[in-house]
Amino acid sequence: MIRAFWWSPLRDPGLLLDECRLHSARWARLLVSSGRTLTNFGDAFSRLALEDVTGVKVRWAHPKEAEVVGLGSILELYVSCGGQGASVWGSGLRAADARQVAAHLGDVRAVRGPLSRAALREAGVVADPATGDPGVLVSGMVPRRTVERRGTGYVPHFGAWSTRAGRESMRVMASLGVEVIAPTLAPLALAEQMQRRTLILTSSLHAMIFSHSLGIPVQRVSLPGHQEPAFKYQDYLQSVRVEAPSLDLSSITSQDDLRRIWNSSSDRVPAALHGSAALIPGLVASARGLA
Protein backbone atom coordinates (compact mmCIF):
# COMPACT_ATOMS: atom_id res chain seq x y z
CA MET A 1 0.00 0.00 0.00
CA ILE A 2 1.29 3.45 -0.95
CA ARG A 3 0.22 6.44 1.11
CA ALA A 4 0.00 9.39 -1.28
CA PHE A 5 -1.07 13.01 -0.95
CA TRP A 6 -3.06 14.90 -3.54
CA TRP A 7 -5.50 17.81 -3.24
CA SER A 8 -8.71 16.30 -1.87
CA PRO A 9 -10.69 18.50 0.56
CA LEU A 10 -13.28 15.83 1.31
CA ARG A 11 -10.51 13.77 2.94
CA ASP A 12 -8.92 16.56 4.97
CA PRO A 13 -10.83 18.64 7.56
CA GLY A 14 -8.44 21.58 7.21
CA LEU A 15 -8.71 21.78 3.44
CA LEU A 16 -12.46 21.21 3.61
CA LEU A 17 -12.89 24.08 6.07
CA ASP A 18 -10.89 26.41 3.84
CA GLU A 19 -12.87 25.52 0.72
CA CYS A 20 -16.23 25.87 2.48
CA ARG A 21 -15.20 29.20 3.98
CA LEU A 22 -13.72 30.67 0.82
CA HIS A 23 -15.59 29.01 -2.03
CA SER A 24 -18.88 27.57 -0.74
CA ALA A 25 -20.97 29.07 -3.57
CA ARG A 26 -18.66 27.57 -6.23
CA TRP A 27 -18.91 24.08 -4.82
CA ALA A 28 -22.67 24.33 -4.30
CA ARG A 29 -23.11 25.24 -7.98
CA LEU A 30 -20.89 22.35 -9.06
CA LEU A 31 -22.87 19.95 -6.89
CA VAL A 32 -26.10 21.06 -8.57
CA SER A 33 -24.67 20.94 -12.11
CA SER A 34 -22.64 17.71 -11.90
CA GLY A 35 -23.77 15.81 -8.82
CA ARG A 36 -20.19 15.88 -7.51
CA THR A 37 -18.34 18.50 -5.51
CA LEU A 38 -15.09 19.30 -3.71
CA THR A 39 -13.03 17.20 -6.06
CA ASN A 40 -11.01 17.75 -9.24
CA PHE A 41 -10.35 15.08 -11.84
CA GLY A 42 -6.69 16.00 -12.36
CA ASP A 43 -5.76 15.66 -8.71
CA ALA A 44 -7.91 12.53 -8.31
CA PHE A 45 -6.00 10.92 -11.20
CA SER A 46 -3.04 10.57 -8.79
CA ARG A 47 -4.35 7.30 -7.41
CA LEU A 48 -5.02 5.77 -10.83
CA ALA A 49 -1.64 6.82 -12.22
CA LEU A 50 0.32 5.52 -9.24
CA GLU A 51 -1.54 2.22 -9.21
CA ASP A 52 -1.01 1.86 -12.96
CA VAL A 53 2.78 2.22 -12.82
CA THR A 54 3.44 0.42 -9.53
CA GLY A 55 0.77 -2.30 -9.48
CA VAL A 56 0.19 -1.47 -5.81
CA LYS A 57 -2.94 -0.12 -4.12
CA VAL A 58 -2.81 3.58 -3.27
CA ARG A 59 -4.70 5.46 -0.59
CA TRP A 60 -4.87 9.14 0.20
CA ALA A 61 -2.81 10.32 3.17
CA HIS A 62 -2.40 13.61 5.01
CA PRO A 63 0.89 15.37 4.12
CA LYS A 64 2.32 14.50 7.54
CA GLU A 65 1.81 10.79 6.79
CA ALA A 66 2.28 10.67 3.01
CA GLU A 67 5.05 8.67 1.34
CA VAL A 68 4.48 10.18 -2.11
CA VAL A 69 3.26 13.54 -3.39
CA GLY A 70 1.00 13.11 -6.40
CA LEU A 71 -0.30 15.15 -9.35
CA GLY A 72 -0.89 18.86 -9.46
CA SER A 73 0.71 22.12 -8.41
CA ILE A 74 0.77 20.96 -4.82
CA LEU A 75 4.36 21.06 -3.58
CA GLU A 76 3.76 24.37 -1.80
CA LEU A 77 0.51 22.99 -0.33
CA TYR A 78 2.23 19.80 0.79
CA VAL A 79 4.81 21.78 2.75
CA SER A 80 2.33 24.31 4.17
CA CYS A 81 0.27 21.41 5.57
CA GLY A 82 3.26 20.05 7.46
CA GLY A 83 4.58 17.55 4.95
CA GLN A 84 8.15 16.35 5.37
CA GLY A 85 10.23 13.83 3.44
CA ALA A 86 7.77 12.34 0.94
CA SER A 87 8.95 11.27 -2.50
CA VAL A 88 7.87 13.52 -5.36
CA TRP A 89 6.41 11.87 -8.46
CA GLY A 90 5.11 14.15 -11.20
CA SER A 91 4.19 17.06 -8.94
CA GLY A 92 4.76 20.69 -9.88
CA LEU A 93 5.31 24.11 -8.40
CA ARG A 94 2.97 27.07 -8.78
CA ALA A 95 5.83 29.58 -9.12
CA ALA A 96 9.54 29.64 -9.85
CA ASP A 97 10.68 30.10 -6.24
CA ALA A 98 11.19 26.75 -4.49
CA ARG A 99 13.27 27.98 -1.53
CA GLN A 100 10.47 27.39 0.99
CA VAL A 101 9.78 23.93 -0.40
CA ALA A 102 13.00 22.15 -1.30
CA ALA A 103 14.27 21.29 2.18
CA HIS A 104 11.02 19.51 3.07
CA LEU A 105 10.98 17.11 0.14
CA GLY A 106 12.27 13.57 0.07
CA ASP A 107 13.42 11.75 -3.05
CA VAL A 108 12.51 13.91 -6.06
CA ARG A 109 11.89 11.26 -8.73
CA ALA A 110 9.79 13.13 -11.29
CA VAL A 111 8.43 16.65 -11.62
CA ARG A 112 5.86 18.12 -13.97
CA GLY A 113 8.30 19.95 -16.20
CA PRO A 114 11.69 21.60 -16.71
CA LEU A 115 10.69 24.83 -14.96
CA SER A 116 9.86 22.99 -11.72
CA ARG A 117 13.08 20.98 -12.06
CA ALA A 118 15.17 24.13 -12.55
CA ALA A 119 13.54 25.90 -9.61
CA LEU A 120 14.18 22.95 -7.30
CA ARG A 121 17.80 22.69 -8.42
CA GLU A 122 18.30 26.39 -7.78
CA ALA A 123 16.88 25.83 -4.29
CA GLY A 124 19.40 23.07 -3.59
CA VAL A 125 17.75 19.83 -4.74
CA VAL A 126 20.56 17.76 -6.28
CA ALA A 127 18.40 15.03 -7.83
CA ASP A 128 18.03 14.65 -11.60
CA PRO A 129 14.31 13.85 -11.81
CA ALA A 130 12.36 12.73 -14.82
CA THR A 131 10.01 15.33 -16.23
CA GLY A 132 6.39 14.84 -17.13
CA ASP A 133 2.91 15.13 -15.68
CA PRO A 134 1.51 11.64 -15.02
CA GLY A 135 -1.71 12.79 -16.66
CA VAL A 136 -0.10 11.67 -19.95
CA LEU A 137 -0.67 8.07 -18.81
CA VAL A 138 -4.42 8.42 -19.40
CA SER A 139 -4.05 7.21 -23.00
CA GLY A 140 -3.27 3.72 -21.71
CA MET A 141 -6.23 3.62 -19.33
CA VAL A 142 -9.20 4.70 -21.43
CA PRO A 143 -10.67 1.97 -23.66
CA ARG A 144 -10.26 2.74 -27.35
CA ARG A 145 -13.77 2.82 -28.80
CA THR A 146 -14.63 3.37 -32.44
CA VAL A 147 -17.14 6.12 -31.72
CA GLU A 148 -17.71 9.04 -34.04
CA ARG A 149 -16.46 12.23 -32.51
CA ARG A 150 -18.93 15.07 -32.69
CA GLY A 151 -19.06 18.65 -31.56
CA THR A 152 -17.05 20.61 -29.05
CA GLY A 153 -16.58 20.10 -25.32
CA TYR A 154 -15.67 22.81 -22.83
CA VAL A 155 -13.85 21.76 -19.64
CA PRO A 156 -13.57 24.82 -17.39
CA HIS A 157 -11.25 25.02 -14.43
CA PHE A 158 -13.49 24.68 -11.38
CA GLY A 159 -12.73 28.30 -10.52
CA ALA A 160 -15.00 29.32 -13.42
CA TRP A 161 -18.02 28.55 -11.23
CA SER A 162 -16.86 31.26 -8.80
CA THR A 163 -17.26 34.25 -11.09
CA ARG A 164 -20.14 35.80 -13.00
CA ALA A 165 -17.97 35.93 -16.13
CA GLY A 166 -17.15 32.24 -15.78
CA ARG A 167 -20.78 31.24 -15.41
CA GLU A 168 -21.80 33.46 -18.31
CA SER A 169 -19.14 31.81 -20.48
CA MET A 170 -20.74 28.44 -19.86
CA ARG A 171 -24.16 29.78 -20.87
CA VAL A 172 -22.69 31.22 -24.08
CA MET A 173 -20.92 27.96 -24.91
CA ALA A 174 -24.11 25.98 -24.32
CA SER A 175 -25.97 28.34 -26.68
CA LEU A 176 -23.43 27.41 -29.39
CA GLY A 177 -24.06 23.71 -28.83
CA VAL A 178 -20.85 23.21 -26.86
CA GLU A 179 -21.08 20.61 -24.08
CA VAL A 180 -19.86 21.89 -20.71
CA ILE A 181 -18.00 19.04 -18.97
CA ALA A 182 -17.61 19.49 -15.22
CA PRO A 183 -14.08 18.97 -13.83
CA THR A 184 -15.57 17.23 -10.78
CA LEU A 185 -16.27 14.07 -12.80
CA ALA A 186 -14.23 10.97 -12.08
CA PRO A 187 -11.02 11.08 -14.16
CA LEU A 188 -11.73 8.26 -16.60
CA ALA A 189 -15.39 9.24 -16.98
CA LEU A 190 -14.27 12.72 -17.96
CA ALA A 191 -11.66 11.33 -20.36
CA GLU A 192 -14.31 9.19 -22.06
CA GLN A 193 -16.58 12.21 -22.48
CA MET A 194 -13.70 14.16 -23.98
CA GLN A 195 -13.05 11.34 -26.47
CA ARG A 196 -16.51 11.82 -27.96
CA ARG A 197 -15.68 15.39 -29.03
CA THR A 198 -13.81 16.67 -32.06
CA LEU A 199 -12.49 19.69 -30.14
CA ILE A 200 -11.90 20.55 -26.48
CA LEU A 201 -11.84 24.09 -25.12
CA THR A 202 -10.39 24.32 -21.65
CA SER A 203 -9.03 26.53 -18.90
CA SER A 204 -7.92 23.41 -16.99
CA LEU A 205 -4.31 22.30 -17.35
CA HIS A 206 -5.14 18.63 -16.84
CA ALA A 207 -7.87 18.73 -19.50
CA MET A 208 -5.21 19.98 -21.90
CA ILE A 209 -2.84 17.20 -20.77
CA PHE A 210 -5.57 14.56 -21.24
CA SER A 211 -6.38 15.98 -24.69
CA HIS A 212 -2.74 15.83 -25.77
CA SER A 213 -2.41 12.25 -24.55
CA LEU A 214 -5.64 11.15 -26.25
CA GLY A 215 -4.95 12.93 -29.54
CA ILE A 216 -7.88 15.36 -29.29
CA PRO A 217 -7.52 18.88 -30.73
CA VAL A 218 -7.53 21.29 -27.79
CA GLN A 219 -7.61 25.04 -27.38
CA ARG A 220 -6.53 26.69 -24.14
CA VAL A 221 -8.92 29.50 -23.18
CA SER A 222 -8.85 32.24 -20.59
CA LEU A 223 -11.61 33.92 -18.62
CA PRO A 224 -11.75 37.42 -17.17
CA GLY A 225 -11.66 37.32 -13.41
CA HIS A 226 -10.00 33.91 -13.15
CA GLN A 227 -6.43 33.24 -14.18
CA GLU A 228 -4.33 30.23 -13.20
CA PRO A 229 -0.55 30.73 -12.85
CA ALA A 230 1.13 30.87 -16.26
CA PHE A 231 4.12 29.08 -14.69
CA LYS A 232 2.38 25.73 -14.46
CA TYR A 233 1.23 25.81 -18.09
CA GLN A 234 4.69 26.72 -19.38
CA ASP A 235 6.23 24.06 -17.14
CA TYR A 236 4.11 21.34 -18.72
CA LEU A 237 4.23 22.70 -22.27
CA GLN A 238 8.02 22.78 -22.24
CA SER A 239 8.01 19.12 -21.22
CA VAL A 240 6.03 18.11 -24.34
CA ARG A 241 7.68 20.75 -26.55
CA VAL A 242 4.49 22.21 -27.94
CA GLU A 243 2.95 25.65 -27.86
CA ALA A 244 -0.58 26.33 -26.66
CA PRO A 245 -1.46 29.99 -27.08
CA SER A 246 -4.37 31.08 -24.93
CA LEU A 247 -7.53 32.50 -26.46
CA ASP A 248 -10.06 34.73 -24.71
CA LEU A 249 -13.21 32.64 -24.51
CA SER A 250 -15.39 35.70 -25.09
CA SER A 251 -13.97 35.91 -28.62
CA ILE A 252 -15.72 32.65 -29.56
CA THR A 253 -19.19 33.63 -30.73
CA SER A 254 -20.09 31.37 -33.66
CA GLN A 255 -19.70 27.98 -35.28
CA ASP A 256 -17.31 29.58 -37.76
CA ASP A 257 -15.05 30.50 -34.83
CA LEU A 258 -15.13 26.91 -33.61
CA ARG A 259 -14.24 25.59 -37.06
CA ARG A 260 -11.26 27.93 -37.29
CA ILE A 261 -10.09 26.85 -33.83
CA TRP A 262 -10.44 23.19 -34.77
CA ASN A 263 -8.29 23.73 -37.86
CA SER A 264 -5.46 25.39 -35.95
CA SER A 265 -5.68 22.98 -33.00
CA SER A 266 -5.63 19.92 -35.24
CA ASP A 267 -2.27 20.99 -36.62
CA ARG A 268 -0.77 20.65 -33.13
CA VAL A 269 -2.08 17.13 -32.44
CA PRO A 270 0.81 15.08 -33.89
CA ALA A 271 3.45 17.01 -31.93
CA ALA A 272 1.41 16.82 -28.72
CA LEU A 273 0.87 13.07 -29.11
CA HIS A 274 4.58 12.52 -29.72
CA GLY A 275 5.60 14.76 -26.81
CA SER A 276 3.18 13.05 -24.40
CA ALA A 277 4.25 9.55 -25.37
CA ALA A 278 7.93 10.46 -25.01
CA LEU A 279 7.41 11.26 -21.32
CA ILE A 280 5.90 7.91 -20.36
CA PRO A 281 9.07 5.75 -20.16
CA GLY A 282 10.74 8.22 -17.79
CA LEU A 283 7.67 8.43 -15.57
CA VAL A 284 7.36 4.64 -15.39
CA ALA A 285 11.06 4.18 -14.61
CA SER A 286 11.02 6.89 -11.94
CA ALA A 287 8.15 5.15 -10.12
CA ARG A 288 10.15 1.95 -9.53
CA GLY A 289 10.70 1.40 -5.87
CA LEU A 290 7.90 3.66 -4.72
CA ALA A 291 5.91 0.66 -3.51
C-alpha positions in Angstrom: 0.0 0.0 0.0 1.3 3.4 -1.0 0.2 6.4 1.1 0.0 9.4 -1.3 -1.1 13.0 -0.9 -3.1 14.9 -3.5 -5.5 17.8 -3.2 -8.7 16.3 -1.9 -10.7 18.5 0.6 -13.3 15.8 1.3 -10.5 13.8 2.9 -8.9 16.6 5.0 -10.8 18.6 7.6 -8.4 21.6 7.2 -8.7 21.8 3.4 -12.5 21.2 3.6 -12.9 24.1 6.1 -10.9 26.4 3.8 -12.9 25.5 0.7 -16.2 25.9 2.5 -15.2 29.2 4.0 -13.7 30.7 0.8 -15.6 29.0 -2.0 -18.9 27.6 -0.7 -21.0 29.1 -3.6 -18.7 27.6 -6.2 -18.9 24.1 -4.8 -22.7 24.3 -4.3 -23.1 25.2 -8.0 -20.9 22.4 -9.1 -22.9 20.0 -6.9 -26.1 21.1 -8.6 -24.7 20.9 -12.1 -22.6 17.7 -11.9 -23.8 15.8 -8.8 -20.2 15.9 -7.5 -18.3 18.5 -5.5 -15.1 19.3 -3.7 -13.0 17.2 -6.1 -11.0 17.8 -9.2 -10.3 15.1 -11.8 -6.7 16.0 -12.4 -5.8 15.7 -8.7 -7.9 12.5 -8.3 -6.0 10.9 -11.2 -3.0 10.6 -8.8 -4.3 7.3 -7.4 -5.0 5.8 -10.8 -1.6 6.8 -12.2 0.3 5.5 -9.2 -1.5 2.2 -9.2 -1.0 1.9 -13.0 2.8 2.2 -12.8 3.4 0.4 -9.5 0.8 -2.3 -9.5 0.2 -1.5 -5.8 -2.9 -0.1 -4.1 -2.8 3.6 -3.3 -4.7 5.5 -0.6 -4.9 9.1 0.2 -2.8 10.3 3.2 -2.4 13.6 5.0 0.9 15.4 4.1 2.3 14.5 7.5 1.8 10.8 6.8 2.3 10.7 3.0 5.1 8.7 1.3 4.5 10.2 -2.1 3.3 13.5 -3.4 1.0 13.1 -6.4 -0.3 15.1 -9.3 -0.9 18.9 -9.5 0.7 22.1 -8.4 0.8 21.0 -4.8 4.4 21.1 -3.6 3.8 24.4 -1.8 0.5 23.0 -0.3 2.2 19.8 0.8 4.8 21.8 2.7 2.3 24.3 4.2 0.3 21.4 5.6 3.3 20.0 7.5 4.6 17.5 5.0 8.2 16.4 5.4 10.2 13.8 3.4 7.8 12.3 0.9 9.0 11.3 -2.5 7.9 13.5 -5.4 6.4 11.9 -8.5 5.1 14.1 -11.2 4.2 17.1 -8.9 4.8 20.7 -9.9 5.3 24.1 -8.4 3.0 27.1 -8.8 5.8 29.6 -9.1 9.5 29.6 -9.9 10.7 30.1 -6.2 11.2 26.8 -4.5 13.3 28.0 -1.5 10.5 27.4 1.0 9.8 23.9 -0.4 13.0 22.2 -1.3 14.3 21.3 2.2 11.0 19.5 3.1 11.0 17.1 0.1 12.3 13.6 0.1 13.4 11.7 -3.1 12.5 13.9 -6.1 11.9 11.3 -8.7 9.8 13.1 -11.3 8.4 16.7 -11.6 5.9 18.1 -14.0 8.3 19.9 -16.2 11.7 21.6 -16.7 10.7 24.8 -15.0 9.9 23.0 -11.7 13.1 21.0 -12.1 15.2 24.1 -12.6 13.5 25.9 -9.6 14.2 23.0 -7.3 17.8 22.7 -8.4 18.3 26.4 -7.8 16.9 25.8 -4.3 19.4 23.1 -3.6 17.8 19.8 -4.7 20.6 17.8 -6.3 18.4 15.0 -7.8 18.0 14.6 -11.6 14.3 13.9 -11.8 12.4 12.7 -14.8 10.0 15.3 -16.2 6.4 14.8 -17.1 2.9 15.1 -15.7 1.5 11.6 -15.0 -1.7 12.8 -16.7 -0.1 11.7 -19.9 -0.7 8.1 -18.8 -4.4 8.4 -19.4 -4.1 7.2 -23.0 -3.3 3.7 -21.7 -6.2 3.6 -19.3 -9.2 4.7 -21.4 -10.7 2.0 -23.7 -10.3 2.7 -27.3 -13.8 2.8 -28.8 -14.6 3.4 -32.4 -17.1 6.1 -31.7 -17.7 9.0 -34.0 -16.5 12.2 -32.5 -18.9 15.1 -32.7 -19.1 18.6 -31.6 -17.0 20.6 -29.1 -16.6 20.1 -25.3 -15.7 22.8 -22.8 -13.9 21.8 -19.6 -13.6 24.8 -17.4 -11.3 25.0 -14.4 -13.5 24.7 -11.4 -12.7 28.3 -10.5 -15.0 29.3 -13.4 -18.0 28.5 -11.2 -16.9 31.3 -8.8 -17.3 34.3 -11.1 -20.1 35.8 -13.0 -18.0 35.9 -16.1 -17.1 32.2 -15.8 -20.8 31.2 -15.4 -21.8 33.5 -18.3 -19.1 31.8 -20.5 -20.7 28.4 -19.9 -24.2 29.8 -20.9 -22.7 31.2 -24.1 -20.9 28.0 -24.9 -24.1 26.0 -24.3 -26.0 28.3 -26.7 -23.4 27.4 -29.4 -24.1 23.7 -28.8 -20.8 23.2 -26.9 -21.1 20.6 -24.1 -19.9 21.9 -20.7 -18.0 19.0 -19.0 -17.6 19.5 -15.2 -14.1 19.0 -13.8 -15.6 17.2 -10.8 -16.3 14.1 -12.8 -14.2 11.0 -12.1 -11.0 11.1 -14.2 -11.7 8.3 -16.6 -15.4 9.2 -17.0 -14.3 12.7 -18.0 -11.7 11.3 -20.4 -14.3 9.2 -22.1 -16.6 12.2 -22.5 -13.7 14.2 -24.0 -13.0 11.3 -26.5 -16.5 11.8 -28.0 -15.7 15.4 -29.0 -13.8 16.7 -32.1 -12.5 19.7 -30.1 -11.9 20.5 -26.5 -11.8 24.1 -25.1 -10.4 24.3 -21.6 -9.0 26.5 -18.9 -7.9 23.4 -17.0 -4.3 22.3 -17.4 -5.1 18.6 -16.8 -7.9 18.7 -19.5 -5.2 20.0 -21.9 -2.8 17.2 -20.8 -5.6 14.6 -21.2 -6.4 16.0 -24.7 -2.7 15.8 -25.8 -2.4 12.3 -24.6 -5.6 11.1 -26.2 -4.9 12.9 -29.5 -7.9 15.4 -29.3 -7.5 18.9 -30.7 -7.5 21.3 -27.8 -7.6 25.0 -27.4 -6.5 26.7 -24.1 -8.9 29.5 -23.2 -8.9 32.2 -20.6 -11.6 33.9 -18.6 -11.7 37.4 -17.2 -11.7 37.3 -13.4 -10.0 33.9 -13.2 -6.4 33.2 -14.2 -4.3 30.2 -13.2 -0.6 30.7 -12.8 1.1 30.9 -16.3 4.1 29.1 -14.7 2.4 25.7 -14.5 1.2 25.8 -18.1 4.7 26.7 -19.4 6.2 24.1 -17.1 4.1 21.3 -18.7 4.2 22.7 -22.3 8.0 22.8 -22.2 8.0 19.1 -21.2 6.0 18.1 -24.3 7.7 20.8 -26.5 4.5 22.2 -27.9 2.9 25.6 -27.9 -0.6 26.3 -26.7 -1.5 30.0 -27.1 -4.4 31.1 -24.9 -7.5 32.5 -26.5 -10.1 34.7 -24.7 -13.2 32.6 -24.5 -15.4 35.7 -25.1 -14.0 35.9 -28.6 -15.7 32.6 -29.6 -19.2 33.6 -30.7 -20.1 31.4 -33.7 -19.7 28.0 -35.3 -17.3 29.6 -37.8 -15.0 30.5 -34.8 -15.1 26.9 -33.6 -14.2 25.6 -37.1 -11.3 27.9 -37.3 -10.1 26.9 -33.8 -10.4 23.2 -34.8 -8.3 23.7 -37.9 -5.5 25.4 -35.9 -5.7 23.0 -33.0 -5.6 19.9 -35.2 -2.3 21.0 -36.6 -0.8 20.7 -33.1 -2.1 17.1 -32.4 0.8 15.1 -33.9 3.5 17.0 -31.9 1.4 16.8 -28.7 0.9 13.1 -29.1 4.6 12.5 -29.7 5.6 14.8 -26.8 3.2 13.1 -24.4 4.2 9.6 -25.4 7.9 10.5 -25.0 7.4 11.3 -21.3 5.9 7.9 -20.4 9.1 5.7 -20.2 10.7 8.2 -17.8 7.7 8.4 -15.6 7.4 4.6 -15.4 11.1 4.2 -14.6 11.0 6.9 -11.9 8.2 5.1 -10.1 10.1 2.0 -9.5 10.7 1.4 -5.9 7.9 3.7 -4.7 5.9 0.7 -3.5 
